[in-house]
Every structure is written in structure tokens, then in C-alpha cells.
């Protein structure tokens, strides 16, 4: 956006990247495959299979806020609409009134101090729900897990905000497998880990921008207002993750949508002041006639720098409804007519978890590269908005 200066040369200088990465965000991001395998092992060692001792539940409620909340979305999207029981995300204090003894409650907290999550665990214990908790040891939430005799999966280490997603989400997938909501969970997790390893190699700091997809994406994002749209529920979760890591690491705003909704409302933005209006209404449609040559060759040194939308279309062609595929093509065409840049990113892999991590792994690296290249200090010190609002939950 206007005023954002990105040092493109720093992206291709491994030494400068390492010096700027004071929180070791790149190594933590590259550890995603290890996190995934480790979390699967820890969850099974913790005894998540015990959750199935009373048979299939009526519903699964996943409690988590802040950086932990996306774990619930990962579970819901990977299990999918064909799951035999509903998976419901809850992000407030307490529990919905309908939750009772027939239900399973998963509580997830990266800090172990979330008051919302702690209150939900207390309520789940009072109502007699089957209960599993994922959090660091020696925290208020870990204490409540012990008091309530919940299945407890201890997070192995503390990581910077938003770099421990798979340590939080994979235990939920292991529990879902035990409950019969996810088939071949072990194979799916291993395929996802392999995909994350491949992404880490392709996006490694020593890989130059023209062959590094995460660095390329970071440069495309710089100076724009990103509009992330997913074409399936899996892609929508990846879009939400992209906005979250851009905010956390790069202090960078983004909009999130999905086809069909709310993209059908957000498409109006393409004709607004950050789309067509950002160029004074003079954008030329892609494939249309050339503009005035005098205007093309004019001196732009005195032009006012403007912030323009960029459409990031996250595609999941395996799961797309044909009408959504057609709507995506129309969206690309409309963006071109209004002079809005478009980046299309396609999921790769077979199962839903592997496809999801193929996009999340990429956007995680891109957010870190954008932060480092723009000189943003991601440290959550005492004056940080993150610290002032409260801990990463």
C-alpha cells in the first residue's frame, strides 16, 4: 500500500534475511512438517482414542480464540460436510445452551491462558461432556484439564504467534479419526507433512525470488490491498489464514471472502476507490484497445501513489462446484476490466488436508518474507497492539 517500501534485494540475501528475522519466523515456519508429525504422535500417546469409548457423539464443539481459532476451521473443513456429525466452532466464553452430555468438546489454546477457553472447559465439565484439551503444560488450561480428567495433549514448545497452527490442529484431526469422523487420518497427516516439506524446500531463504513462489507472492502483495477469495470451504480457510498471518507478521491488512458469499458483495469493491477509482477511472480492460499514446508515454514522476486492490483467488479445483468455477472465471474477467491485478493460486495434492496445507504453507512463508522485506518488526513487545489487547490465545 502507499508508503510501504519493500527491499527486493533483501529477499535474495540470505544473510540479511537471517539478521532481520529476530524471532526466527522462517525456521519456525519451515518446521511445519515436523510439527505435524510430532502433534500426531503426541495426540495418540495422550490417548485421544479414549474419546470414542462411549460411541459416536451427537456433535463436536471446538473452542478456541485468537491464533488458536483457525484449528477449529481446519478440522471442520478437512472433515467436510459429509461428516456423520456436525463440527461446530465456538469462540466465546462458556458454551452454547444446547451442548450437553452427548457431545464432545475440544478446547485449544496456544497460550493456555485464554479466559474464553478456560470458561468453556469448566462448563463442559459441569455438563458432563467428553472433553479433550490442547495447550502448553503448567498453564491454567492444563490445570483445568487435570481437574476435569480431560484427555490432555501438551504442546511441546512455545512458538511465535501464528507459527504453531499444526501443533494445534493435528491433535483435533487425531481425535476426529478416533471418533470415526476422519478416515485414514495417519496417512492423510503424513501426506500433508510431505507436502509441507516440499513447500519449505521451494520457499527456502536461499532460493531466489524468480524461482521462490513465496517471495514472488510477497512482491505481488506489496503495495496492494489484498482481497483473498476461496472457491471451496478448504480454500476459504486458507484465505482466512492468509489474512491472519499477514496481520500478525507483516502488520498488513487484508480482506477475506469466498465464492459465492461474501464475494458476490465484495465484487463491488473492484469498481470503487481502491479498484477502478485508484487510477482515476482510466484503467484499460485486459485484451481491450490500447489507451491514448500521449498518456502512455507521459512523465509519471509527480503521480500520487495509490493503494490498489489485488485479487488473490485461491482455487480448489478438486472440490469446486461447476457454478463456482464459472463464477471464478467471471471474477477474473471483471478484475481485468477494472485494472485490478489477479493472482490465482491452486491447491495441489489428493486428500483435503494435503490440499489445504499446499496453500497455507505457501502463504505462511509469503507473509514472513513480506514482513522482513518491508522492515516490519514482528516482535510482540510491551507496546505491541497484540500484547496490549491480550495474549495470543
VEXLOPA-416415 format. One line per 5 residues: their letters; for each residue x, y, z of N, C-alpha, C. Coordinates in steps of 0.05 Angstrom, whole numbers, plus 5000, padded with zeros to 4 digits. Layout:
a	X/Y/Z/X/Y/Z/X/Y/Z  ... .
# end
This chain:
xxxxx	5017/4977/5000/5000/5000/5000/5018/5025/5000  5006/5048/4996/5021/5072/4994/5038/5075/5019  5064/5081/5015/5082/5085/5037/5096/5059/5046  5089/5036/5035/5103/5011/5041/5127/5008/5023  5150/5007/5035/5175/5004/5019/5185/4975/5023 .
xxxxx	5188/4961/5001/5198/4934/5002/5225/4932/4990  5244/4922/5005/5272/4919/4995/5274/4892/4981  5271/4893/4954/5271/4868/4939/5298/4854/4940  5320/4870/4943/5347/4858/4944/5350/4842/4970  5337/4850/4992/5340/4836/5017/5328/4808/5015 .
xxxxx	5307/4805/4998/5294/4779/4995/5314/4758/4984  5333/4767/4968/5352/4748/4956/5379/4748/4970  5380/4759/4994/5404/4759/5010/5399/4744/5036  5408/4719/5037/5402/4701/5059/5412/4712/5086  5436/4725/5085/5448/4735/5109/5431/4758/5120 .
xxxxx	5422/4776/5103/5405/4799/5112/5378/4789/5122  5367/4769/5109/5342/4758/5119/5345/4746/5147  5367/4731/5151/5371/4719/5177/5375/4741/5198  5390/4762/5191/5394/4784/5211/5368/4798/5218  5351/4801/5198/5325/4815/5203/5305/4797/5218 .
xxxxx	5308/4771/5216/5289/4752/5227/5295/4747/5257  5290/4768/5273/5298/4766/5302/5281/4746/5317  5258/4739/5308/5241/4719/5321/5244/4691/5309  5262/4688/5290/5265/4662/5276/5239/4653/5264  5225/4671/5251/5199/4664/5239/5203/4644/5216 .
xxxxx	5224/4648/5200/5229/4630/5178/5235/4601/5187  5253/4597/5207/5256/4570/5216/5231/4558/5229  5216/4574/5244/5191/4564/5255/5171/4556/5233  5169/4573/5213/5151/4566/5190/5160/4541/5176  5186/4538/5173/5197/4514/5159/5194/4489/5176 .
xxxxx	5187/4492/5201/5184/4468/5219/5156/4456/5217  5139/4465/5199/5111/4456/5198/5109/4426/5195  5126/4414/5178/5124/4385/5174/5131/4370/5200  5152/4380/5214/5159/4367/5239/5137/4370/5260  5125/4395/5261/5102/4399/5278/5080/4379/5273 .
xxxxx	5074/4375/5248/5052/4358/5240/5056/4329/5250  5079/4318/5244/5085/4291/5253/5086/4289/5283  5098/4308/5296/5101/4308/5325/5074/4310/5339  5056/4327/5328/5030/4331/5340/5013/4305/5338  5015/4291/5315/5001/4266/5312/5010/4246/5332 .
xxxxx	5036/4244/5336/5047/4225/5355/5038/4232/5384  5041/4257/5391/5034/4265/5418/5004/4261/5424  4987/4266/5404/4959/4263/5408/4952/4233/5414  4964/4216/5398/4958/4187/5402/4970/4177/5428  4994/4187/5436/5005/4179/5461/4989/4189/5485 .
xxxxx	4975/4212/5481/4958/4223/5502/4932/4208/5506  4926/4191/5486/4902/4174/5489/4876/4186/5478  4878/4200/5455/4854/4211/5444/4834/4189/5436  4843/4165/5432/4825/4143/5425/4804/4138/5447  4810/4147/5472/4791/4143/5494/4765/4159/5490 .
xxxxx	4766/4179/5473/4742/4195/5468/4720/4179/5455  4728/4157/5441/4708/4141/5427/4696/4119/5444  4704/4118/5469/4694/4096/5486/4664/4095/5490  4651/4118/5488/4622/4119/5491/4608/4121/5464  4622/4115/5442/4610/4115/5416/4611/4143/5403 .
xxxxx	4597/4145/5380/4597/4169/5365/4581/4191/5379  4592/4215/5381/4577/4237/5395/4555/4249/5378  4538/4265/5390/4518/4279/5375/4530/4301/5358  4550/4315/5370/4564/4338/5357/4591/4341/5369  4609/4354/5354/4635/4361/5363/4637/4392/5364 .
xxxxx	4644/4403/5387/4646/4431/5391/4676/4438/5396  4687/4455/5379/4715/4463/5382/4717/4491/5392  4730/4495/5416/4732/4521/5429/4760/4531/5425  4763/4556/5415/4789/4568/5411/4785/4596/5401  4802/4615/5410/4801/4643/5401/4829/4652/5393 .
xxxxx	4830/4675/5380/4856/4686/5372/4870/4667/5353  4896/4664/5357/4912/4648/5339/4904/4618/5339  4889/4610/5360/4881/4582/5362/4855/4576/5347  4841/4596/5340/4814/4592/5328/4815/4578/5302  4836/4582/5286/4837/4570/5259/4838/4540/5260 .
xxxxx	4848/4529/5283/4849/4499/5285/4821/4488/5282  4801/4501/5293/4773/4492/5290/4765/4492/5261  4772/4513/5247/4765/4515/5218/4778/4493/5202  4804/4487/5209/4818/4466/5195/4803/4439/5199  4796/4433/5223/4781/4408/5229/4755/4407/5213 .
xxxxx	4739/4429/5215/4713/4429/5202/4716/4426/5172  4736/4440/5160/4739/4439/5131/4750/4412/5121  4768/4400/5136/4780/4375/5128/4760/4352/5131  4745/4352/5153/4725/4331/5157/4703/4334/5136  4695/4359/5130/4677/4365/5109/4648/4361/5115 .
xxxxx	4631/4369/5096/4602/4367/5101/4591/4339/5102  4607/4319/5093/4598/4292/5093/4602/4278/5120  4613/4293/5140/4618/4281/5166/4592/4272/5178  4592/4250/5193/4567/4239/5204/4556/4256/5227  4572/4274/5239/4562/4291/5260/4572/4320/5254 .
xxxxx	4558/4340/5263/4567/4368/5258/4592/4375/5274  4609/4391/5263/4632/4402/5276/4627/4432/5278  4626/4442/5303/4618/4470/5308/4640/4485/5322  4647/4508/5311/4668/4525/5324/4655/4545/5343  4667/4548/5367/4657/4566/5387/4679/4584/5397 .
xxxxx	4675/4610/5396/4697/4629/5401/4690/4650/5422  4674/4641/5441/4666/4660/5463/4667/4645/5490  4661/4660/5511/4661/4648/5537/4638/4627/5539  4642/4608/5557/4621/4588/5561/4616/4570/5538  4592/4559/5536/4585/4541/5514/4556/4547/5506 .
xxxxx	4549/4541/5481/4521/4544/5473/4502/4527/5490  4478/4536/5493/4460/4523/5512/4453/4495/5504  4455/4488/5479/4447/4461/5470/4468/4440/5476  4493/4448/5482/4515/4429/5486/4510/4413/5512  4513/4387/5511/4508/4370/5534/4524/4345/5535 .
xxxxx	4515/4326/5550/4529/4302/5556/4534/4285/5531  4518/4288/5511/4520/4272/5486/4542/4283/5467  4554/4305/5474/4572/4319/5456/4601/4317/5466  4620/4321/5447/4648/4322/5453/4658/4351/5449  4674/4361/5468/4684/4388/5467/4715/4386/5465 .
xxxxx	4726/4399/5445/4755/4402/5442/4762/4431/5449  4781/4435/5467/4790/4462/5475/4819/4465/5467  4824/4487/5452/4851/4491/5440/4861/4519/5448  4885/4520/5458/4896/4546/5466/4926/4546/5463  4937/4564/5447/4966/4565/5443/4980/4575/5468 .
xxxxx	4966/4591/5484/4978/4603/5508/4971/4587/5534  4948/4574/5533/4938/4561/5557/4926/4580/5578  4923/4605/5570/4913/4625/5589/4887/4638/5580  4876/4630/5557/4852/4642/5547/4828/4640/5566  4818/4662/5575/4795/4661/5593/4770/4650/5580 .
xxxxx	4767/4655/5554/4744/4644/5540/4745/4613/5540  4769/4603/5533/4772/4574/5531/4770/4561/5558  4782/4573/5578/4781/4562/5605/4752/4561/5615  4736/4581/5609/4708/4581/5618/4692/4560/5604  4699/4555/5579/4685/4534/5564/4692/4506/5575 .
xxxxx	4717/4502/5583/4725/4476/5594/4710/4472/5621  4708/4492/5637/4694/4490/5663/4664/4482/5657  4653/4495/5638/4624/4490/5631/4621/4462/5620  4639/4453/5603/4638/4426/5591/4640/4405/5613  4657/4409/5633/4660/4390/5655/4634/4390/5671 .
xxxxx	4622/4413/5676/4598/4415/5692/4575/4400/5678  4574/4402/5652/4552/4389/5637/4558/4360/5630  4581/4349/5637/4586/4321/5632/4595/4314/5604  4605/4333/5589/4614/4328/5561/4640/4312/5561  4644/4296/5541/4671/4285/5536/4689/4309/5528 .
xxxxx	4714/4308/5538/4730/4333/5535/4759/4326/5529  4770/4341/5510/4799/4340/5503/4810/4368/5503  4834/4371/5513/4847/4398/5515/4874/4397/5502  4881/4417/5486/4907/4420/5474/4918/4447/5483  4940/4447/5498/4952/4472/5508/4980/4466/5519 .
xxxxx	4995/4487/5525/5021/4482/5538/5016/4471/5566  5036/4456/5577/5034/4447/5605/5038/4470/5624  5031/4465/5649/5036/4485/5670/5022/4511/5664  4998/4510/5655/4982/4534/5649/4954/4530/5662  4939/4552/5665/4912/4549/5676/4895/4529/5661 .
xxxxx	4897/4528/5635/4881/4509/5620/4890/4480/5625  4916/4476/5627/4926/4449/5633/4916/4440/5661  4916/4459/5680/4905/4452/5706/4876/4444/5705  4860/4459/5690/4832/4452/5687/4829/4425/5673  4846/4419/5654/4845/4392/5641/4849/4370/5662 .
xxxxx	4868/4374/5680/4872/4354/5701/4849/4351/5720  4838/4374/5728/4815/4373/5746/4791/4359/5734  4787/4364/5708/4763/4353/5694/4769/4325/5682  4793/4315/5686/4800/4289/5676/4797/4287/5646  4804/4309/5632/4802/4310/5603/4826/4296/5591 .
xxxxx	4823/4287/5566/4846/4279/5550/4863/4304/5545  4889/4303/5552/4905/4327/5551/4929/4322/5533  4931/4339/5512/4954/4338/5493/4971/4363/5499  4995/4359/5509/5012/4381/5517/5028/4391/5492  5027/4417/5487/5043/4429/5466/5072/4427/5474 .
xxxxx	5089/4418/5455/5117/4412/5463/5135/4436/5467  5128/4459/5455/5145/4482/5458/5129/4508/5452  5140/4530/5460/5127/4556/5455/5139/4568/5429  5122/4576/5412/5130/4588/5386/5118/4616/5383  5129/4632/5365/5117/4658/5360/5088/4655/5350 .
xxxxx	5073/4676/5353/5045/4675/5346/5041/4666/5317  5022/4649/5313/5013/4640/5287/5033/4622/5273  5054/4612/5286/5072/4593/5273/5068/4565/5283  5049/4561/5301/5044/4534/5312/5018/4522/5305  5007/4529/5281/4980/4520/5274/4977/4490/5274 .
xxxxx	4997/4476/5263/4994/4447/5261/4997/4432/5287  5012/4444/5306/5013/4433/5333/4985/4434/5346  4969/4453/5339/4942/4456/5350/4921/4440/5335  4923/4440/5308/4902/4428/5292/4905/4398/5290  4929/4387/5288/4932/4358/5283/4921/4341/5306 .
xxxxx	4924/4349/5332/4911/4333/5352/4881/4331/5349  4869/4352/5339/4840/4351/5333/4834/4331/5312  4851/4330/5291/4847/4310/5270/4850/4282/5280  4870/4278/5298/4874/4252/5310/4849/4243/5326  4838/4262/5341/4814/4256/5357/4790/4251/5338 .
xxxxx	4788/4266/5316/4767/4262/5297/4769/4234/5284  4793/4225/5280/4797/4198/5269/4787/4177/5289  4793/4181/5314/4784/4162/5335/4754/4161/5337  4741/4183/5331/4712/4185/5333/4698/4176/5307  4713/4169/5287/4702/4160/5262/4694/4182/5243 .
xxxxx	4704/4206/5248/4697/4229/5231/4717/4232/5208  4741/4219/5210/4762/4222/5190/4774/4195/5185  4774/4187/5159/4785/4162/5152/4815/4165/5144  4830/4144/5150/4858/4143/5142/4873/4168/5152  4868/4175/5177/4880/4200/5187/4910/4200/5187 .
xxxxx	4922/4177/5195/4951/4176/5195/4963/4180/5168  4952/4167/5147/4962/4171/5120/4958/4199/5111  4935/4211/5117/4930/4239/5109/4950/4259/5122  4956/4254/5148/4975/4272/5162/5003/4269/5150  5011/4244/5144/5037/4241/5132/5039/4253/5104 .
xxxxx	5018/4251/5088/5018/4264/5062/5020/4294/5065  5007/4305/5085/5008/4334/5090/5036/4342/5098  5049/4326/5115/5076/4332/5124/5095/4332/5101  5092/4312/5083/5110/4312/5059/5106/4337/5042  5081/4345/5039/5075/4369/5023/5087/4394/5036 .
xxxxx	5086/4395/5063/5097/4418/5077/5128/4418/5074  5140/4395/5074/5169/4393/5070/5176/4403/5042  5161/4395/5022/5166/4405/4995/5163/4435/4993  5143/4446/5006/5140/4475/5006/5163/4489/5019  5173/4479/5042/5195/4491/5056/5220/4491/5038 .
xxxxx	5224/4470/5022/5247/4469/5004/5244/4490/4982  5221/4491/4970/5216/4510/4948/5218/4539/4958  5210/4544/4983/5208/4572/4993/5231/4578/5012  5253/4563/5012/5275/4568/5030/5288/4595/5024  5300/4607/5044/5312/4634/5041/5333/4635/5019 .
xxxxx	5348/4614/5014/5370/4615/4994/5359/4613/4966  5333/4607/4963/5321/4606/4936/5314/4634/4927  5323/4642/4903/5319/4669/4893/5290/4674/4886  5283/4700/4885/5255/4708/4882/5242/4696/4857  5257/4695/4835/5244/4687/4809/5238/4657/4809 .
xxxxx	5248/4641/4828/5241/4613/4829/5228/4606/4856  5226/4625/4874/5214/4621/4900/5186/4631/4901  5166/4613/4901/5138/4623/4899/5129/4641/4922  5140/4637/4946/5132/4654/4969/5143/4682/4966  5168/4684/4957/5180/4711/4952/5165/4725/4930 .
xxxxx	5159/4710/4909/5143/4722/4887/5117/4733/4896  5103/4717/4913/5077/4725/4923/5080/4749/4942  5101/4750/4958/5105/4773/4975/5109/4799/4959  5123/4797/4937/5127/4821/4920/5101/4829/4906  5084/4810/4899/5058/4816/4886/5040/4830/4907 .
xxxxx	5042/4822/4932/5025/4834/4953/5034/4862/4960  5059/4867/4959/5070/4893/4968/5057/4916/4954  5047/4936/4970/5035/4960/4959/5006/4956/4950  4994/4934/4956/4966/4929/4948/4949/4925/4973  4923/4925/4968/4904/4917/4989/4893/4890/4980 .
xxxxx	4903/4868/4992/4896/4841/4983/4867/4834/4989  4855/4822/4969/4827/4811/4972/4829/4781/4966  4828/4766/4988/4831/4737/4986/4804/4723/4983  4800/4709/4961/4775/4694/4957/4782/4664/4954  4767/4648/4968/4769/4619/4964/4745/4608/4948 .
xxxxx	4750/4586/4933/4729/4575/4917/4715/4551/4929  4726/4541/4952/4713/4520/4967/4717/4526/4997  4706/4510/5014/4709/4515/5043/4739/4512/5050  4753/4492/5039/4781/4489/5044/4796/4515/5036  4791/4525/5012/4804/4549/5003/4797/4573/5019 .
xxxxx	4773/4574/5029/4764/4596/5047/4780/4596/5073  4786/4573/5084/4803/4571/5108/4831/4581/5102  4841/4573/5079/4868/4583/5071/4868/4613/5068  4846/4625/5058/4844/4654/5055/4844/4667/5082  4829/4656/5101/4829/4667/5128/4857/4665/5141 .
xxxxx	4871/4643/5136/4898/4640/5147/4916/4662/5135  4913/4667/5109/4930/4687/5096/4926/4714/5109  4902/4722/5113/4897/4748/5126/4908/4749/5154  4906/4727/5169/4916/4726/5196/4946/4729/5198  4961/4714/5181/4990/4716/5183/5000/4742/5171 .
xxxxx	4987/4753/5152/4995/4780/5142/4992/4801/5164  4971/4799/5180/4967/4818/5202/4988/4813/5224  4992/4788/5231/5009/4781/5254/5038/4787/5248  5047/4779/5224/5076/4781/5218/5083/4807/5204  5068/4815/5185/5075/4838/5168/5059/4863/5176 .
xxxxx	5041/4861/5196/5024/4884/5204/5009/4895/5179  4999/4877/5163/4989/4884/5136/4959/4876/5135  4942/4895/5126/4913/4889/5125/4906/4873/5101  4884/4859/5103/4874/4843/5080/4844/4839/5084  4830/4834/5062/4801/4827/5063/4798/4798/5055 .
xxxxx	4779/4784/5067/4775/4756/5062/4746/4751/5053  4744/4735/5033/4718/4728/5022/4718/4700/5011  4697/4692/4999/4694/4666/4986/4672/4667/4965  4675/4651/4945/4653/4648/4926/4635/4625/4935  4609/4628/4937/4594/4651/4927/4591/4674/4946 .
xxxxx	4593/4669/4972/4588/4691/4991/4611/4692/5011  4622/4716/5017/4611/4743/5011/4623/4755/4986  4636/4739/4969/4648/4751/4945/4628/4765/4927  4603/4756/4926/4583/4769/4910/4578/4797/4919  4582/4803/4945/4580/4830/4955/4606/4845/4951 .
xxxxx	4629/4832/4956/4655/4845/4955/4663/4852/4927  4652/4840/4907/4660/4846/4879/4655/4875/4872  4636/4888/4887/4632/4916/4882/4657/4933/4888  4675/4923/4905/4699/4938/4912/4717/4942/4887  4715/4924/4867/4732/4927/4844/4726/4953/4829 .
xxxxx	4702/4963/4831/4695/4988/4818/4697/5012/4836  4707/5008/4860/4709/5030/4879/4736/5044/4879  4741/5061/4900/4765/5078/4900/4791/5062/4902  4791/5037/4911/4815/5021/4911/4818/5002/4887  4798/5003/4870/4798/4987/4845/4800/5006/4821 .
xxxxx	4778/5008/4807/4777/5025/4783/4784/5054/4790  4774/5064/4813/4779/5092/4820/4807/5098/4828  4824/5078/4835/4851/5084/4843/4868/5095/4820  4859/5090/4795/4873/5100/4772/4858/5123/4759  4840/5135/4774/4824/5157/4764/4804/5149/4743 .
xxxxx	4797/5122/4743/4778/5113/4724/4790/5108/4697  4817/5108/4694/4829/5105/4668/4840/5078/4662  4832/5057/4677/4843/5031/4672/4833/5020/4646  4851/5005/4632/4844/4994/4606/4838/4964/4610  4816/4955/4599/4809/4927/4602/4831/4909/4590 .
xxxxx	4837/4887/4602/4856/4868/4592/4845/4857/4565  4862/4859/4545/4854/4850/4519/4839/4871/4503  4834/4894/4515/4820/4915/4501/4838/4933/4484  4827/4953/4472/4843/4971/4456/4863/4987/4473  4886/4994/4460/4906/5009/4474/4896/5037/4481 .
xxxxx	4906/5048/4504/4898/5074/4512/4912/5095/4495  4908/5120/4502/4920/5143/4487/4950/5141/4490  4965/5143/4468/4994/5140/4468/5007/5163/4483  4996/5187/4481/5007/5210/4496/5006/5205/4526  4984/5193/4535/4981/5187/4563/5000/5165/4571 .
xxxxx	5004/5145/4553/5021/5123/4559/5050/5131/4564  5060/5151/4548/5088/5159/4550/5092/5184/4568  5071/5192/4582/5074/5216/4598/5092/5211/4622  5103/5232/4633/5121/5231/4657/5104/5226/4682  5108/5204/4696/5091/5197/4719/5105/5204/4745 .
xxxxx	5127/5219/4745/5142/5223/4769/5126/5238/4790  5107/5255/4781/5091/5270/4800/5065/5257/4807  5060/5233/4797/5035/5219/4803/5034/5212/4833  5010/5214/4844/5005/5207/4872/5003/5177/4874  5020/5165/4892/5019/5136/4896/4993/5129/4909 .
xxxxx	4980/5108/4898/4954/5100/4908/4955/5070/4916  4937/5063/4933/4934/5036/4942/4912/5022/4925  4920/5000/4913/4901/4986/4894/4895/4959/4905  4871/4950/4900/4864/4922/4907/4880/4903/4890  4885/4879/4901/4895/4857/4886/4878/4832/4893 .
xxxxx	4867/4819/4874/4851/4796/4879/4868/4771/4880  4868/4757/4903/4882/4732/4906/4861/4710/4906  4859/4695/4884/4839/4675/4881/4851/4648/4887  4841/4636/4909/4851/4610/4918/4833/4588/4907  4845/4571/4890/4829/4552/4876/4832/4524/4887 .
xxxxx	4810/4509/4889/4810/4481/4897/4793/4466/4876  4805/4461/4853/4790/4451/4830/4779/4423/4836  4791/4408/4854/4781/4382/4861/4753/4384/4874  4749/4404/4890/4724/4406/4904/4705/4428/4895  4713/4442/4873/4696/4465/4864/4670/4455/4851 .
xxxxx	4648/4469/4858/4623/4465/4844/4626/4478/4816  4615/4466/4795/4618/4478/4768/4609/4507/4766  4588/4514/4781/4579/4542/4780/4600/4560/4793  4614/4551/4814/4635/4567/4827/4658/4570/4808  4665/4549/4793/4686/4551/4773/4680/4573/4752 .
xxxxx	4655/4573/4743/4647/4594/4724/4647/4622/4737  4639/4623/4762/4639/4649/4777/4668/4659/4780  4687/4641/4785/4715/4649/4788/4725/4661/4762  4718/4648/4740/4727/4659/4714/4715/4687/4709  4690/4690/4717/4677/4717/4713/4691/4737/4731 .
xxxxx	4699/4729/4756/4712/4748/4774/4739/4757/4762  4754/4739/4751/4779/4746/4738/4775/4766/4716  4754/4761/4700/4749/4779/4677/4740/4807/4687  4724/4808/4708/4715/4834/4718/4739/4849/4730  4756/4835/4744/4780/4848/4755/4797/4860/4733 .
xxxxx	4800/4845/4711/4815/4855/4689/4803/4880/4677  4776/4881/4675/4763/4904/4664/4767/4929/4681  4770/4925/4707/4775/4948/4725/4804/4953/4731  4822/4939/4717/4850/4944/4721/4861/4934/4748  4848/4914/4760/4856/4902/4785/4873/4877/4780 .
xxxxx	4897/4876/4791/4914/4853/4787/4902/4828/4800  4908/4805/4788/4898/4780/4798/4921/4760/4801  4921/4746/4823/4939/4723/4827/4921/4699/4833  4924/4678/4817/4910/4653/4822/4929/4632/4834  4922/4621/4856/4938/4600/4869/4921/4575/4872 .
xxxxx	4932/4553/4861/4917/4528/4860/4926/4509/4882  4908/4496/4895/4915/4474/4913/4926/4451/4898  4944/4436/4910/4955/4412/4899/4954/4390/4919  4953/4365/4909/4951/4342/4927/4925/4328/4923  4921/4307/4938/4897/4290/4935/4877/4295/4957 .
xxxxx	4882/4286/4981/4863/4289/5003/4860/4318/5011  4838/4324/5026/4832/4352/5034/4854/4364/5051  4866/4349/5070/4887/4361/5087/4912/4368/5071  4920/4350/5053/4943/4356/5036/4938/4380/5019  4914/4382/5007/4908/4406/4991/4909/4431/5007 .
xxxxx	4898/4430/5031/4897/4454/5048/4925/4463/5055  4943/4445/5063/4970/4453/5071/4986/4463/5048  4979/4455/5023/4994/4464/5000/4991/4494/4996  4968/4505/5005/4965/4535/5003/4974/4548/5029  4967/4537/5051/4974/4550/5077/5005/4551/5080 .
xxxxx	5019/4530/5072/5048/4531/5073/5059/4554/5057  5048/4559/5033/5058/4580/5016/5053/4608/5028  5028/4612/5037/5021/4639/5047/5035/4645/5073  5041/4624/5089/5056/4629/5113/5084/4640/5107  5098/4628/5088/5124/4638/5081/5122/4666/5068 .
xxxxx	5102/4670/5051/5100/4696/5038/5096/4719/5058  5080/4714/5079/5075/4735/5100/5101/4742/5114  5118/4722/5120/5143/4727/5134/5162/4742/5115  5163/4734/5090/5181/4749/5071/5172/4778/5068  5146/4782/5067/5136/4810/5064/5144/4826/5088 .
xxxxx	5141/4814/5112/5149/4828/5137/5179/4835/5137  5195/4816/5130/5224/4821/5131/5233/4841/5109  5221/4839/5086/5229/4857/5064/5220/4885/5068  5198/4889/5084/5188/4916/5088/5198/4927/5115  5215/4913/5129/5227/4923/5153/5208/4924/5177 .
xxxxx	5187/4907/5177/5168/4907/5199/5180/4891/5222  5178/4901/5246/5187/4887/5270/5163/4872/5281  5164/4845/5277/5142/4829/5286/5143/4823/5316  5163/4833/5330/5165/4827/5358/5141/4837/5374  5129/4821/5390/5106/4829/5406/5115/4840/5433 .
xxxxx	5128/4862/5433/5138/4874/5457/5116/4887/5473  5123/4900/5495/5103/4911/5513/5085/4931/5500  5096/4946/5479/5080/4966/5466/5065/4955/5442  5067/4930/5436/5054/4918/5413/5024/4918/5416  5009/4923/5395/4979/4921/5397/4971/4893/5405 .
xxxxx	4985/4872/5396/4979/4845/5404/4981/4841/5434  5003/4851/5445/5007/4848/5474/4987/4865/5489  4980/4888/5480/4962/4906/5495/4934/4895/5494  4926/4882/5472/4899/4870/5471/4897/4846/5489  4918/4831/5491/4918/4806/5507/4936/4786/5495 .
xxx	4940/4764/5508/4958/4743/5497/4946/4730/5472  4964/4719/5455/4955/4703/5433/4942/4678/5445  4917/4674/5440/4901/4655/5455/4906/4626/5447 .
# end
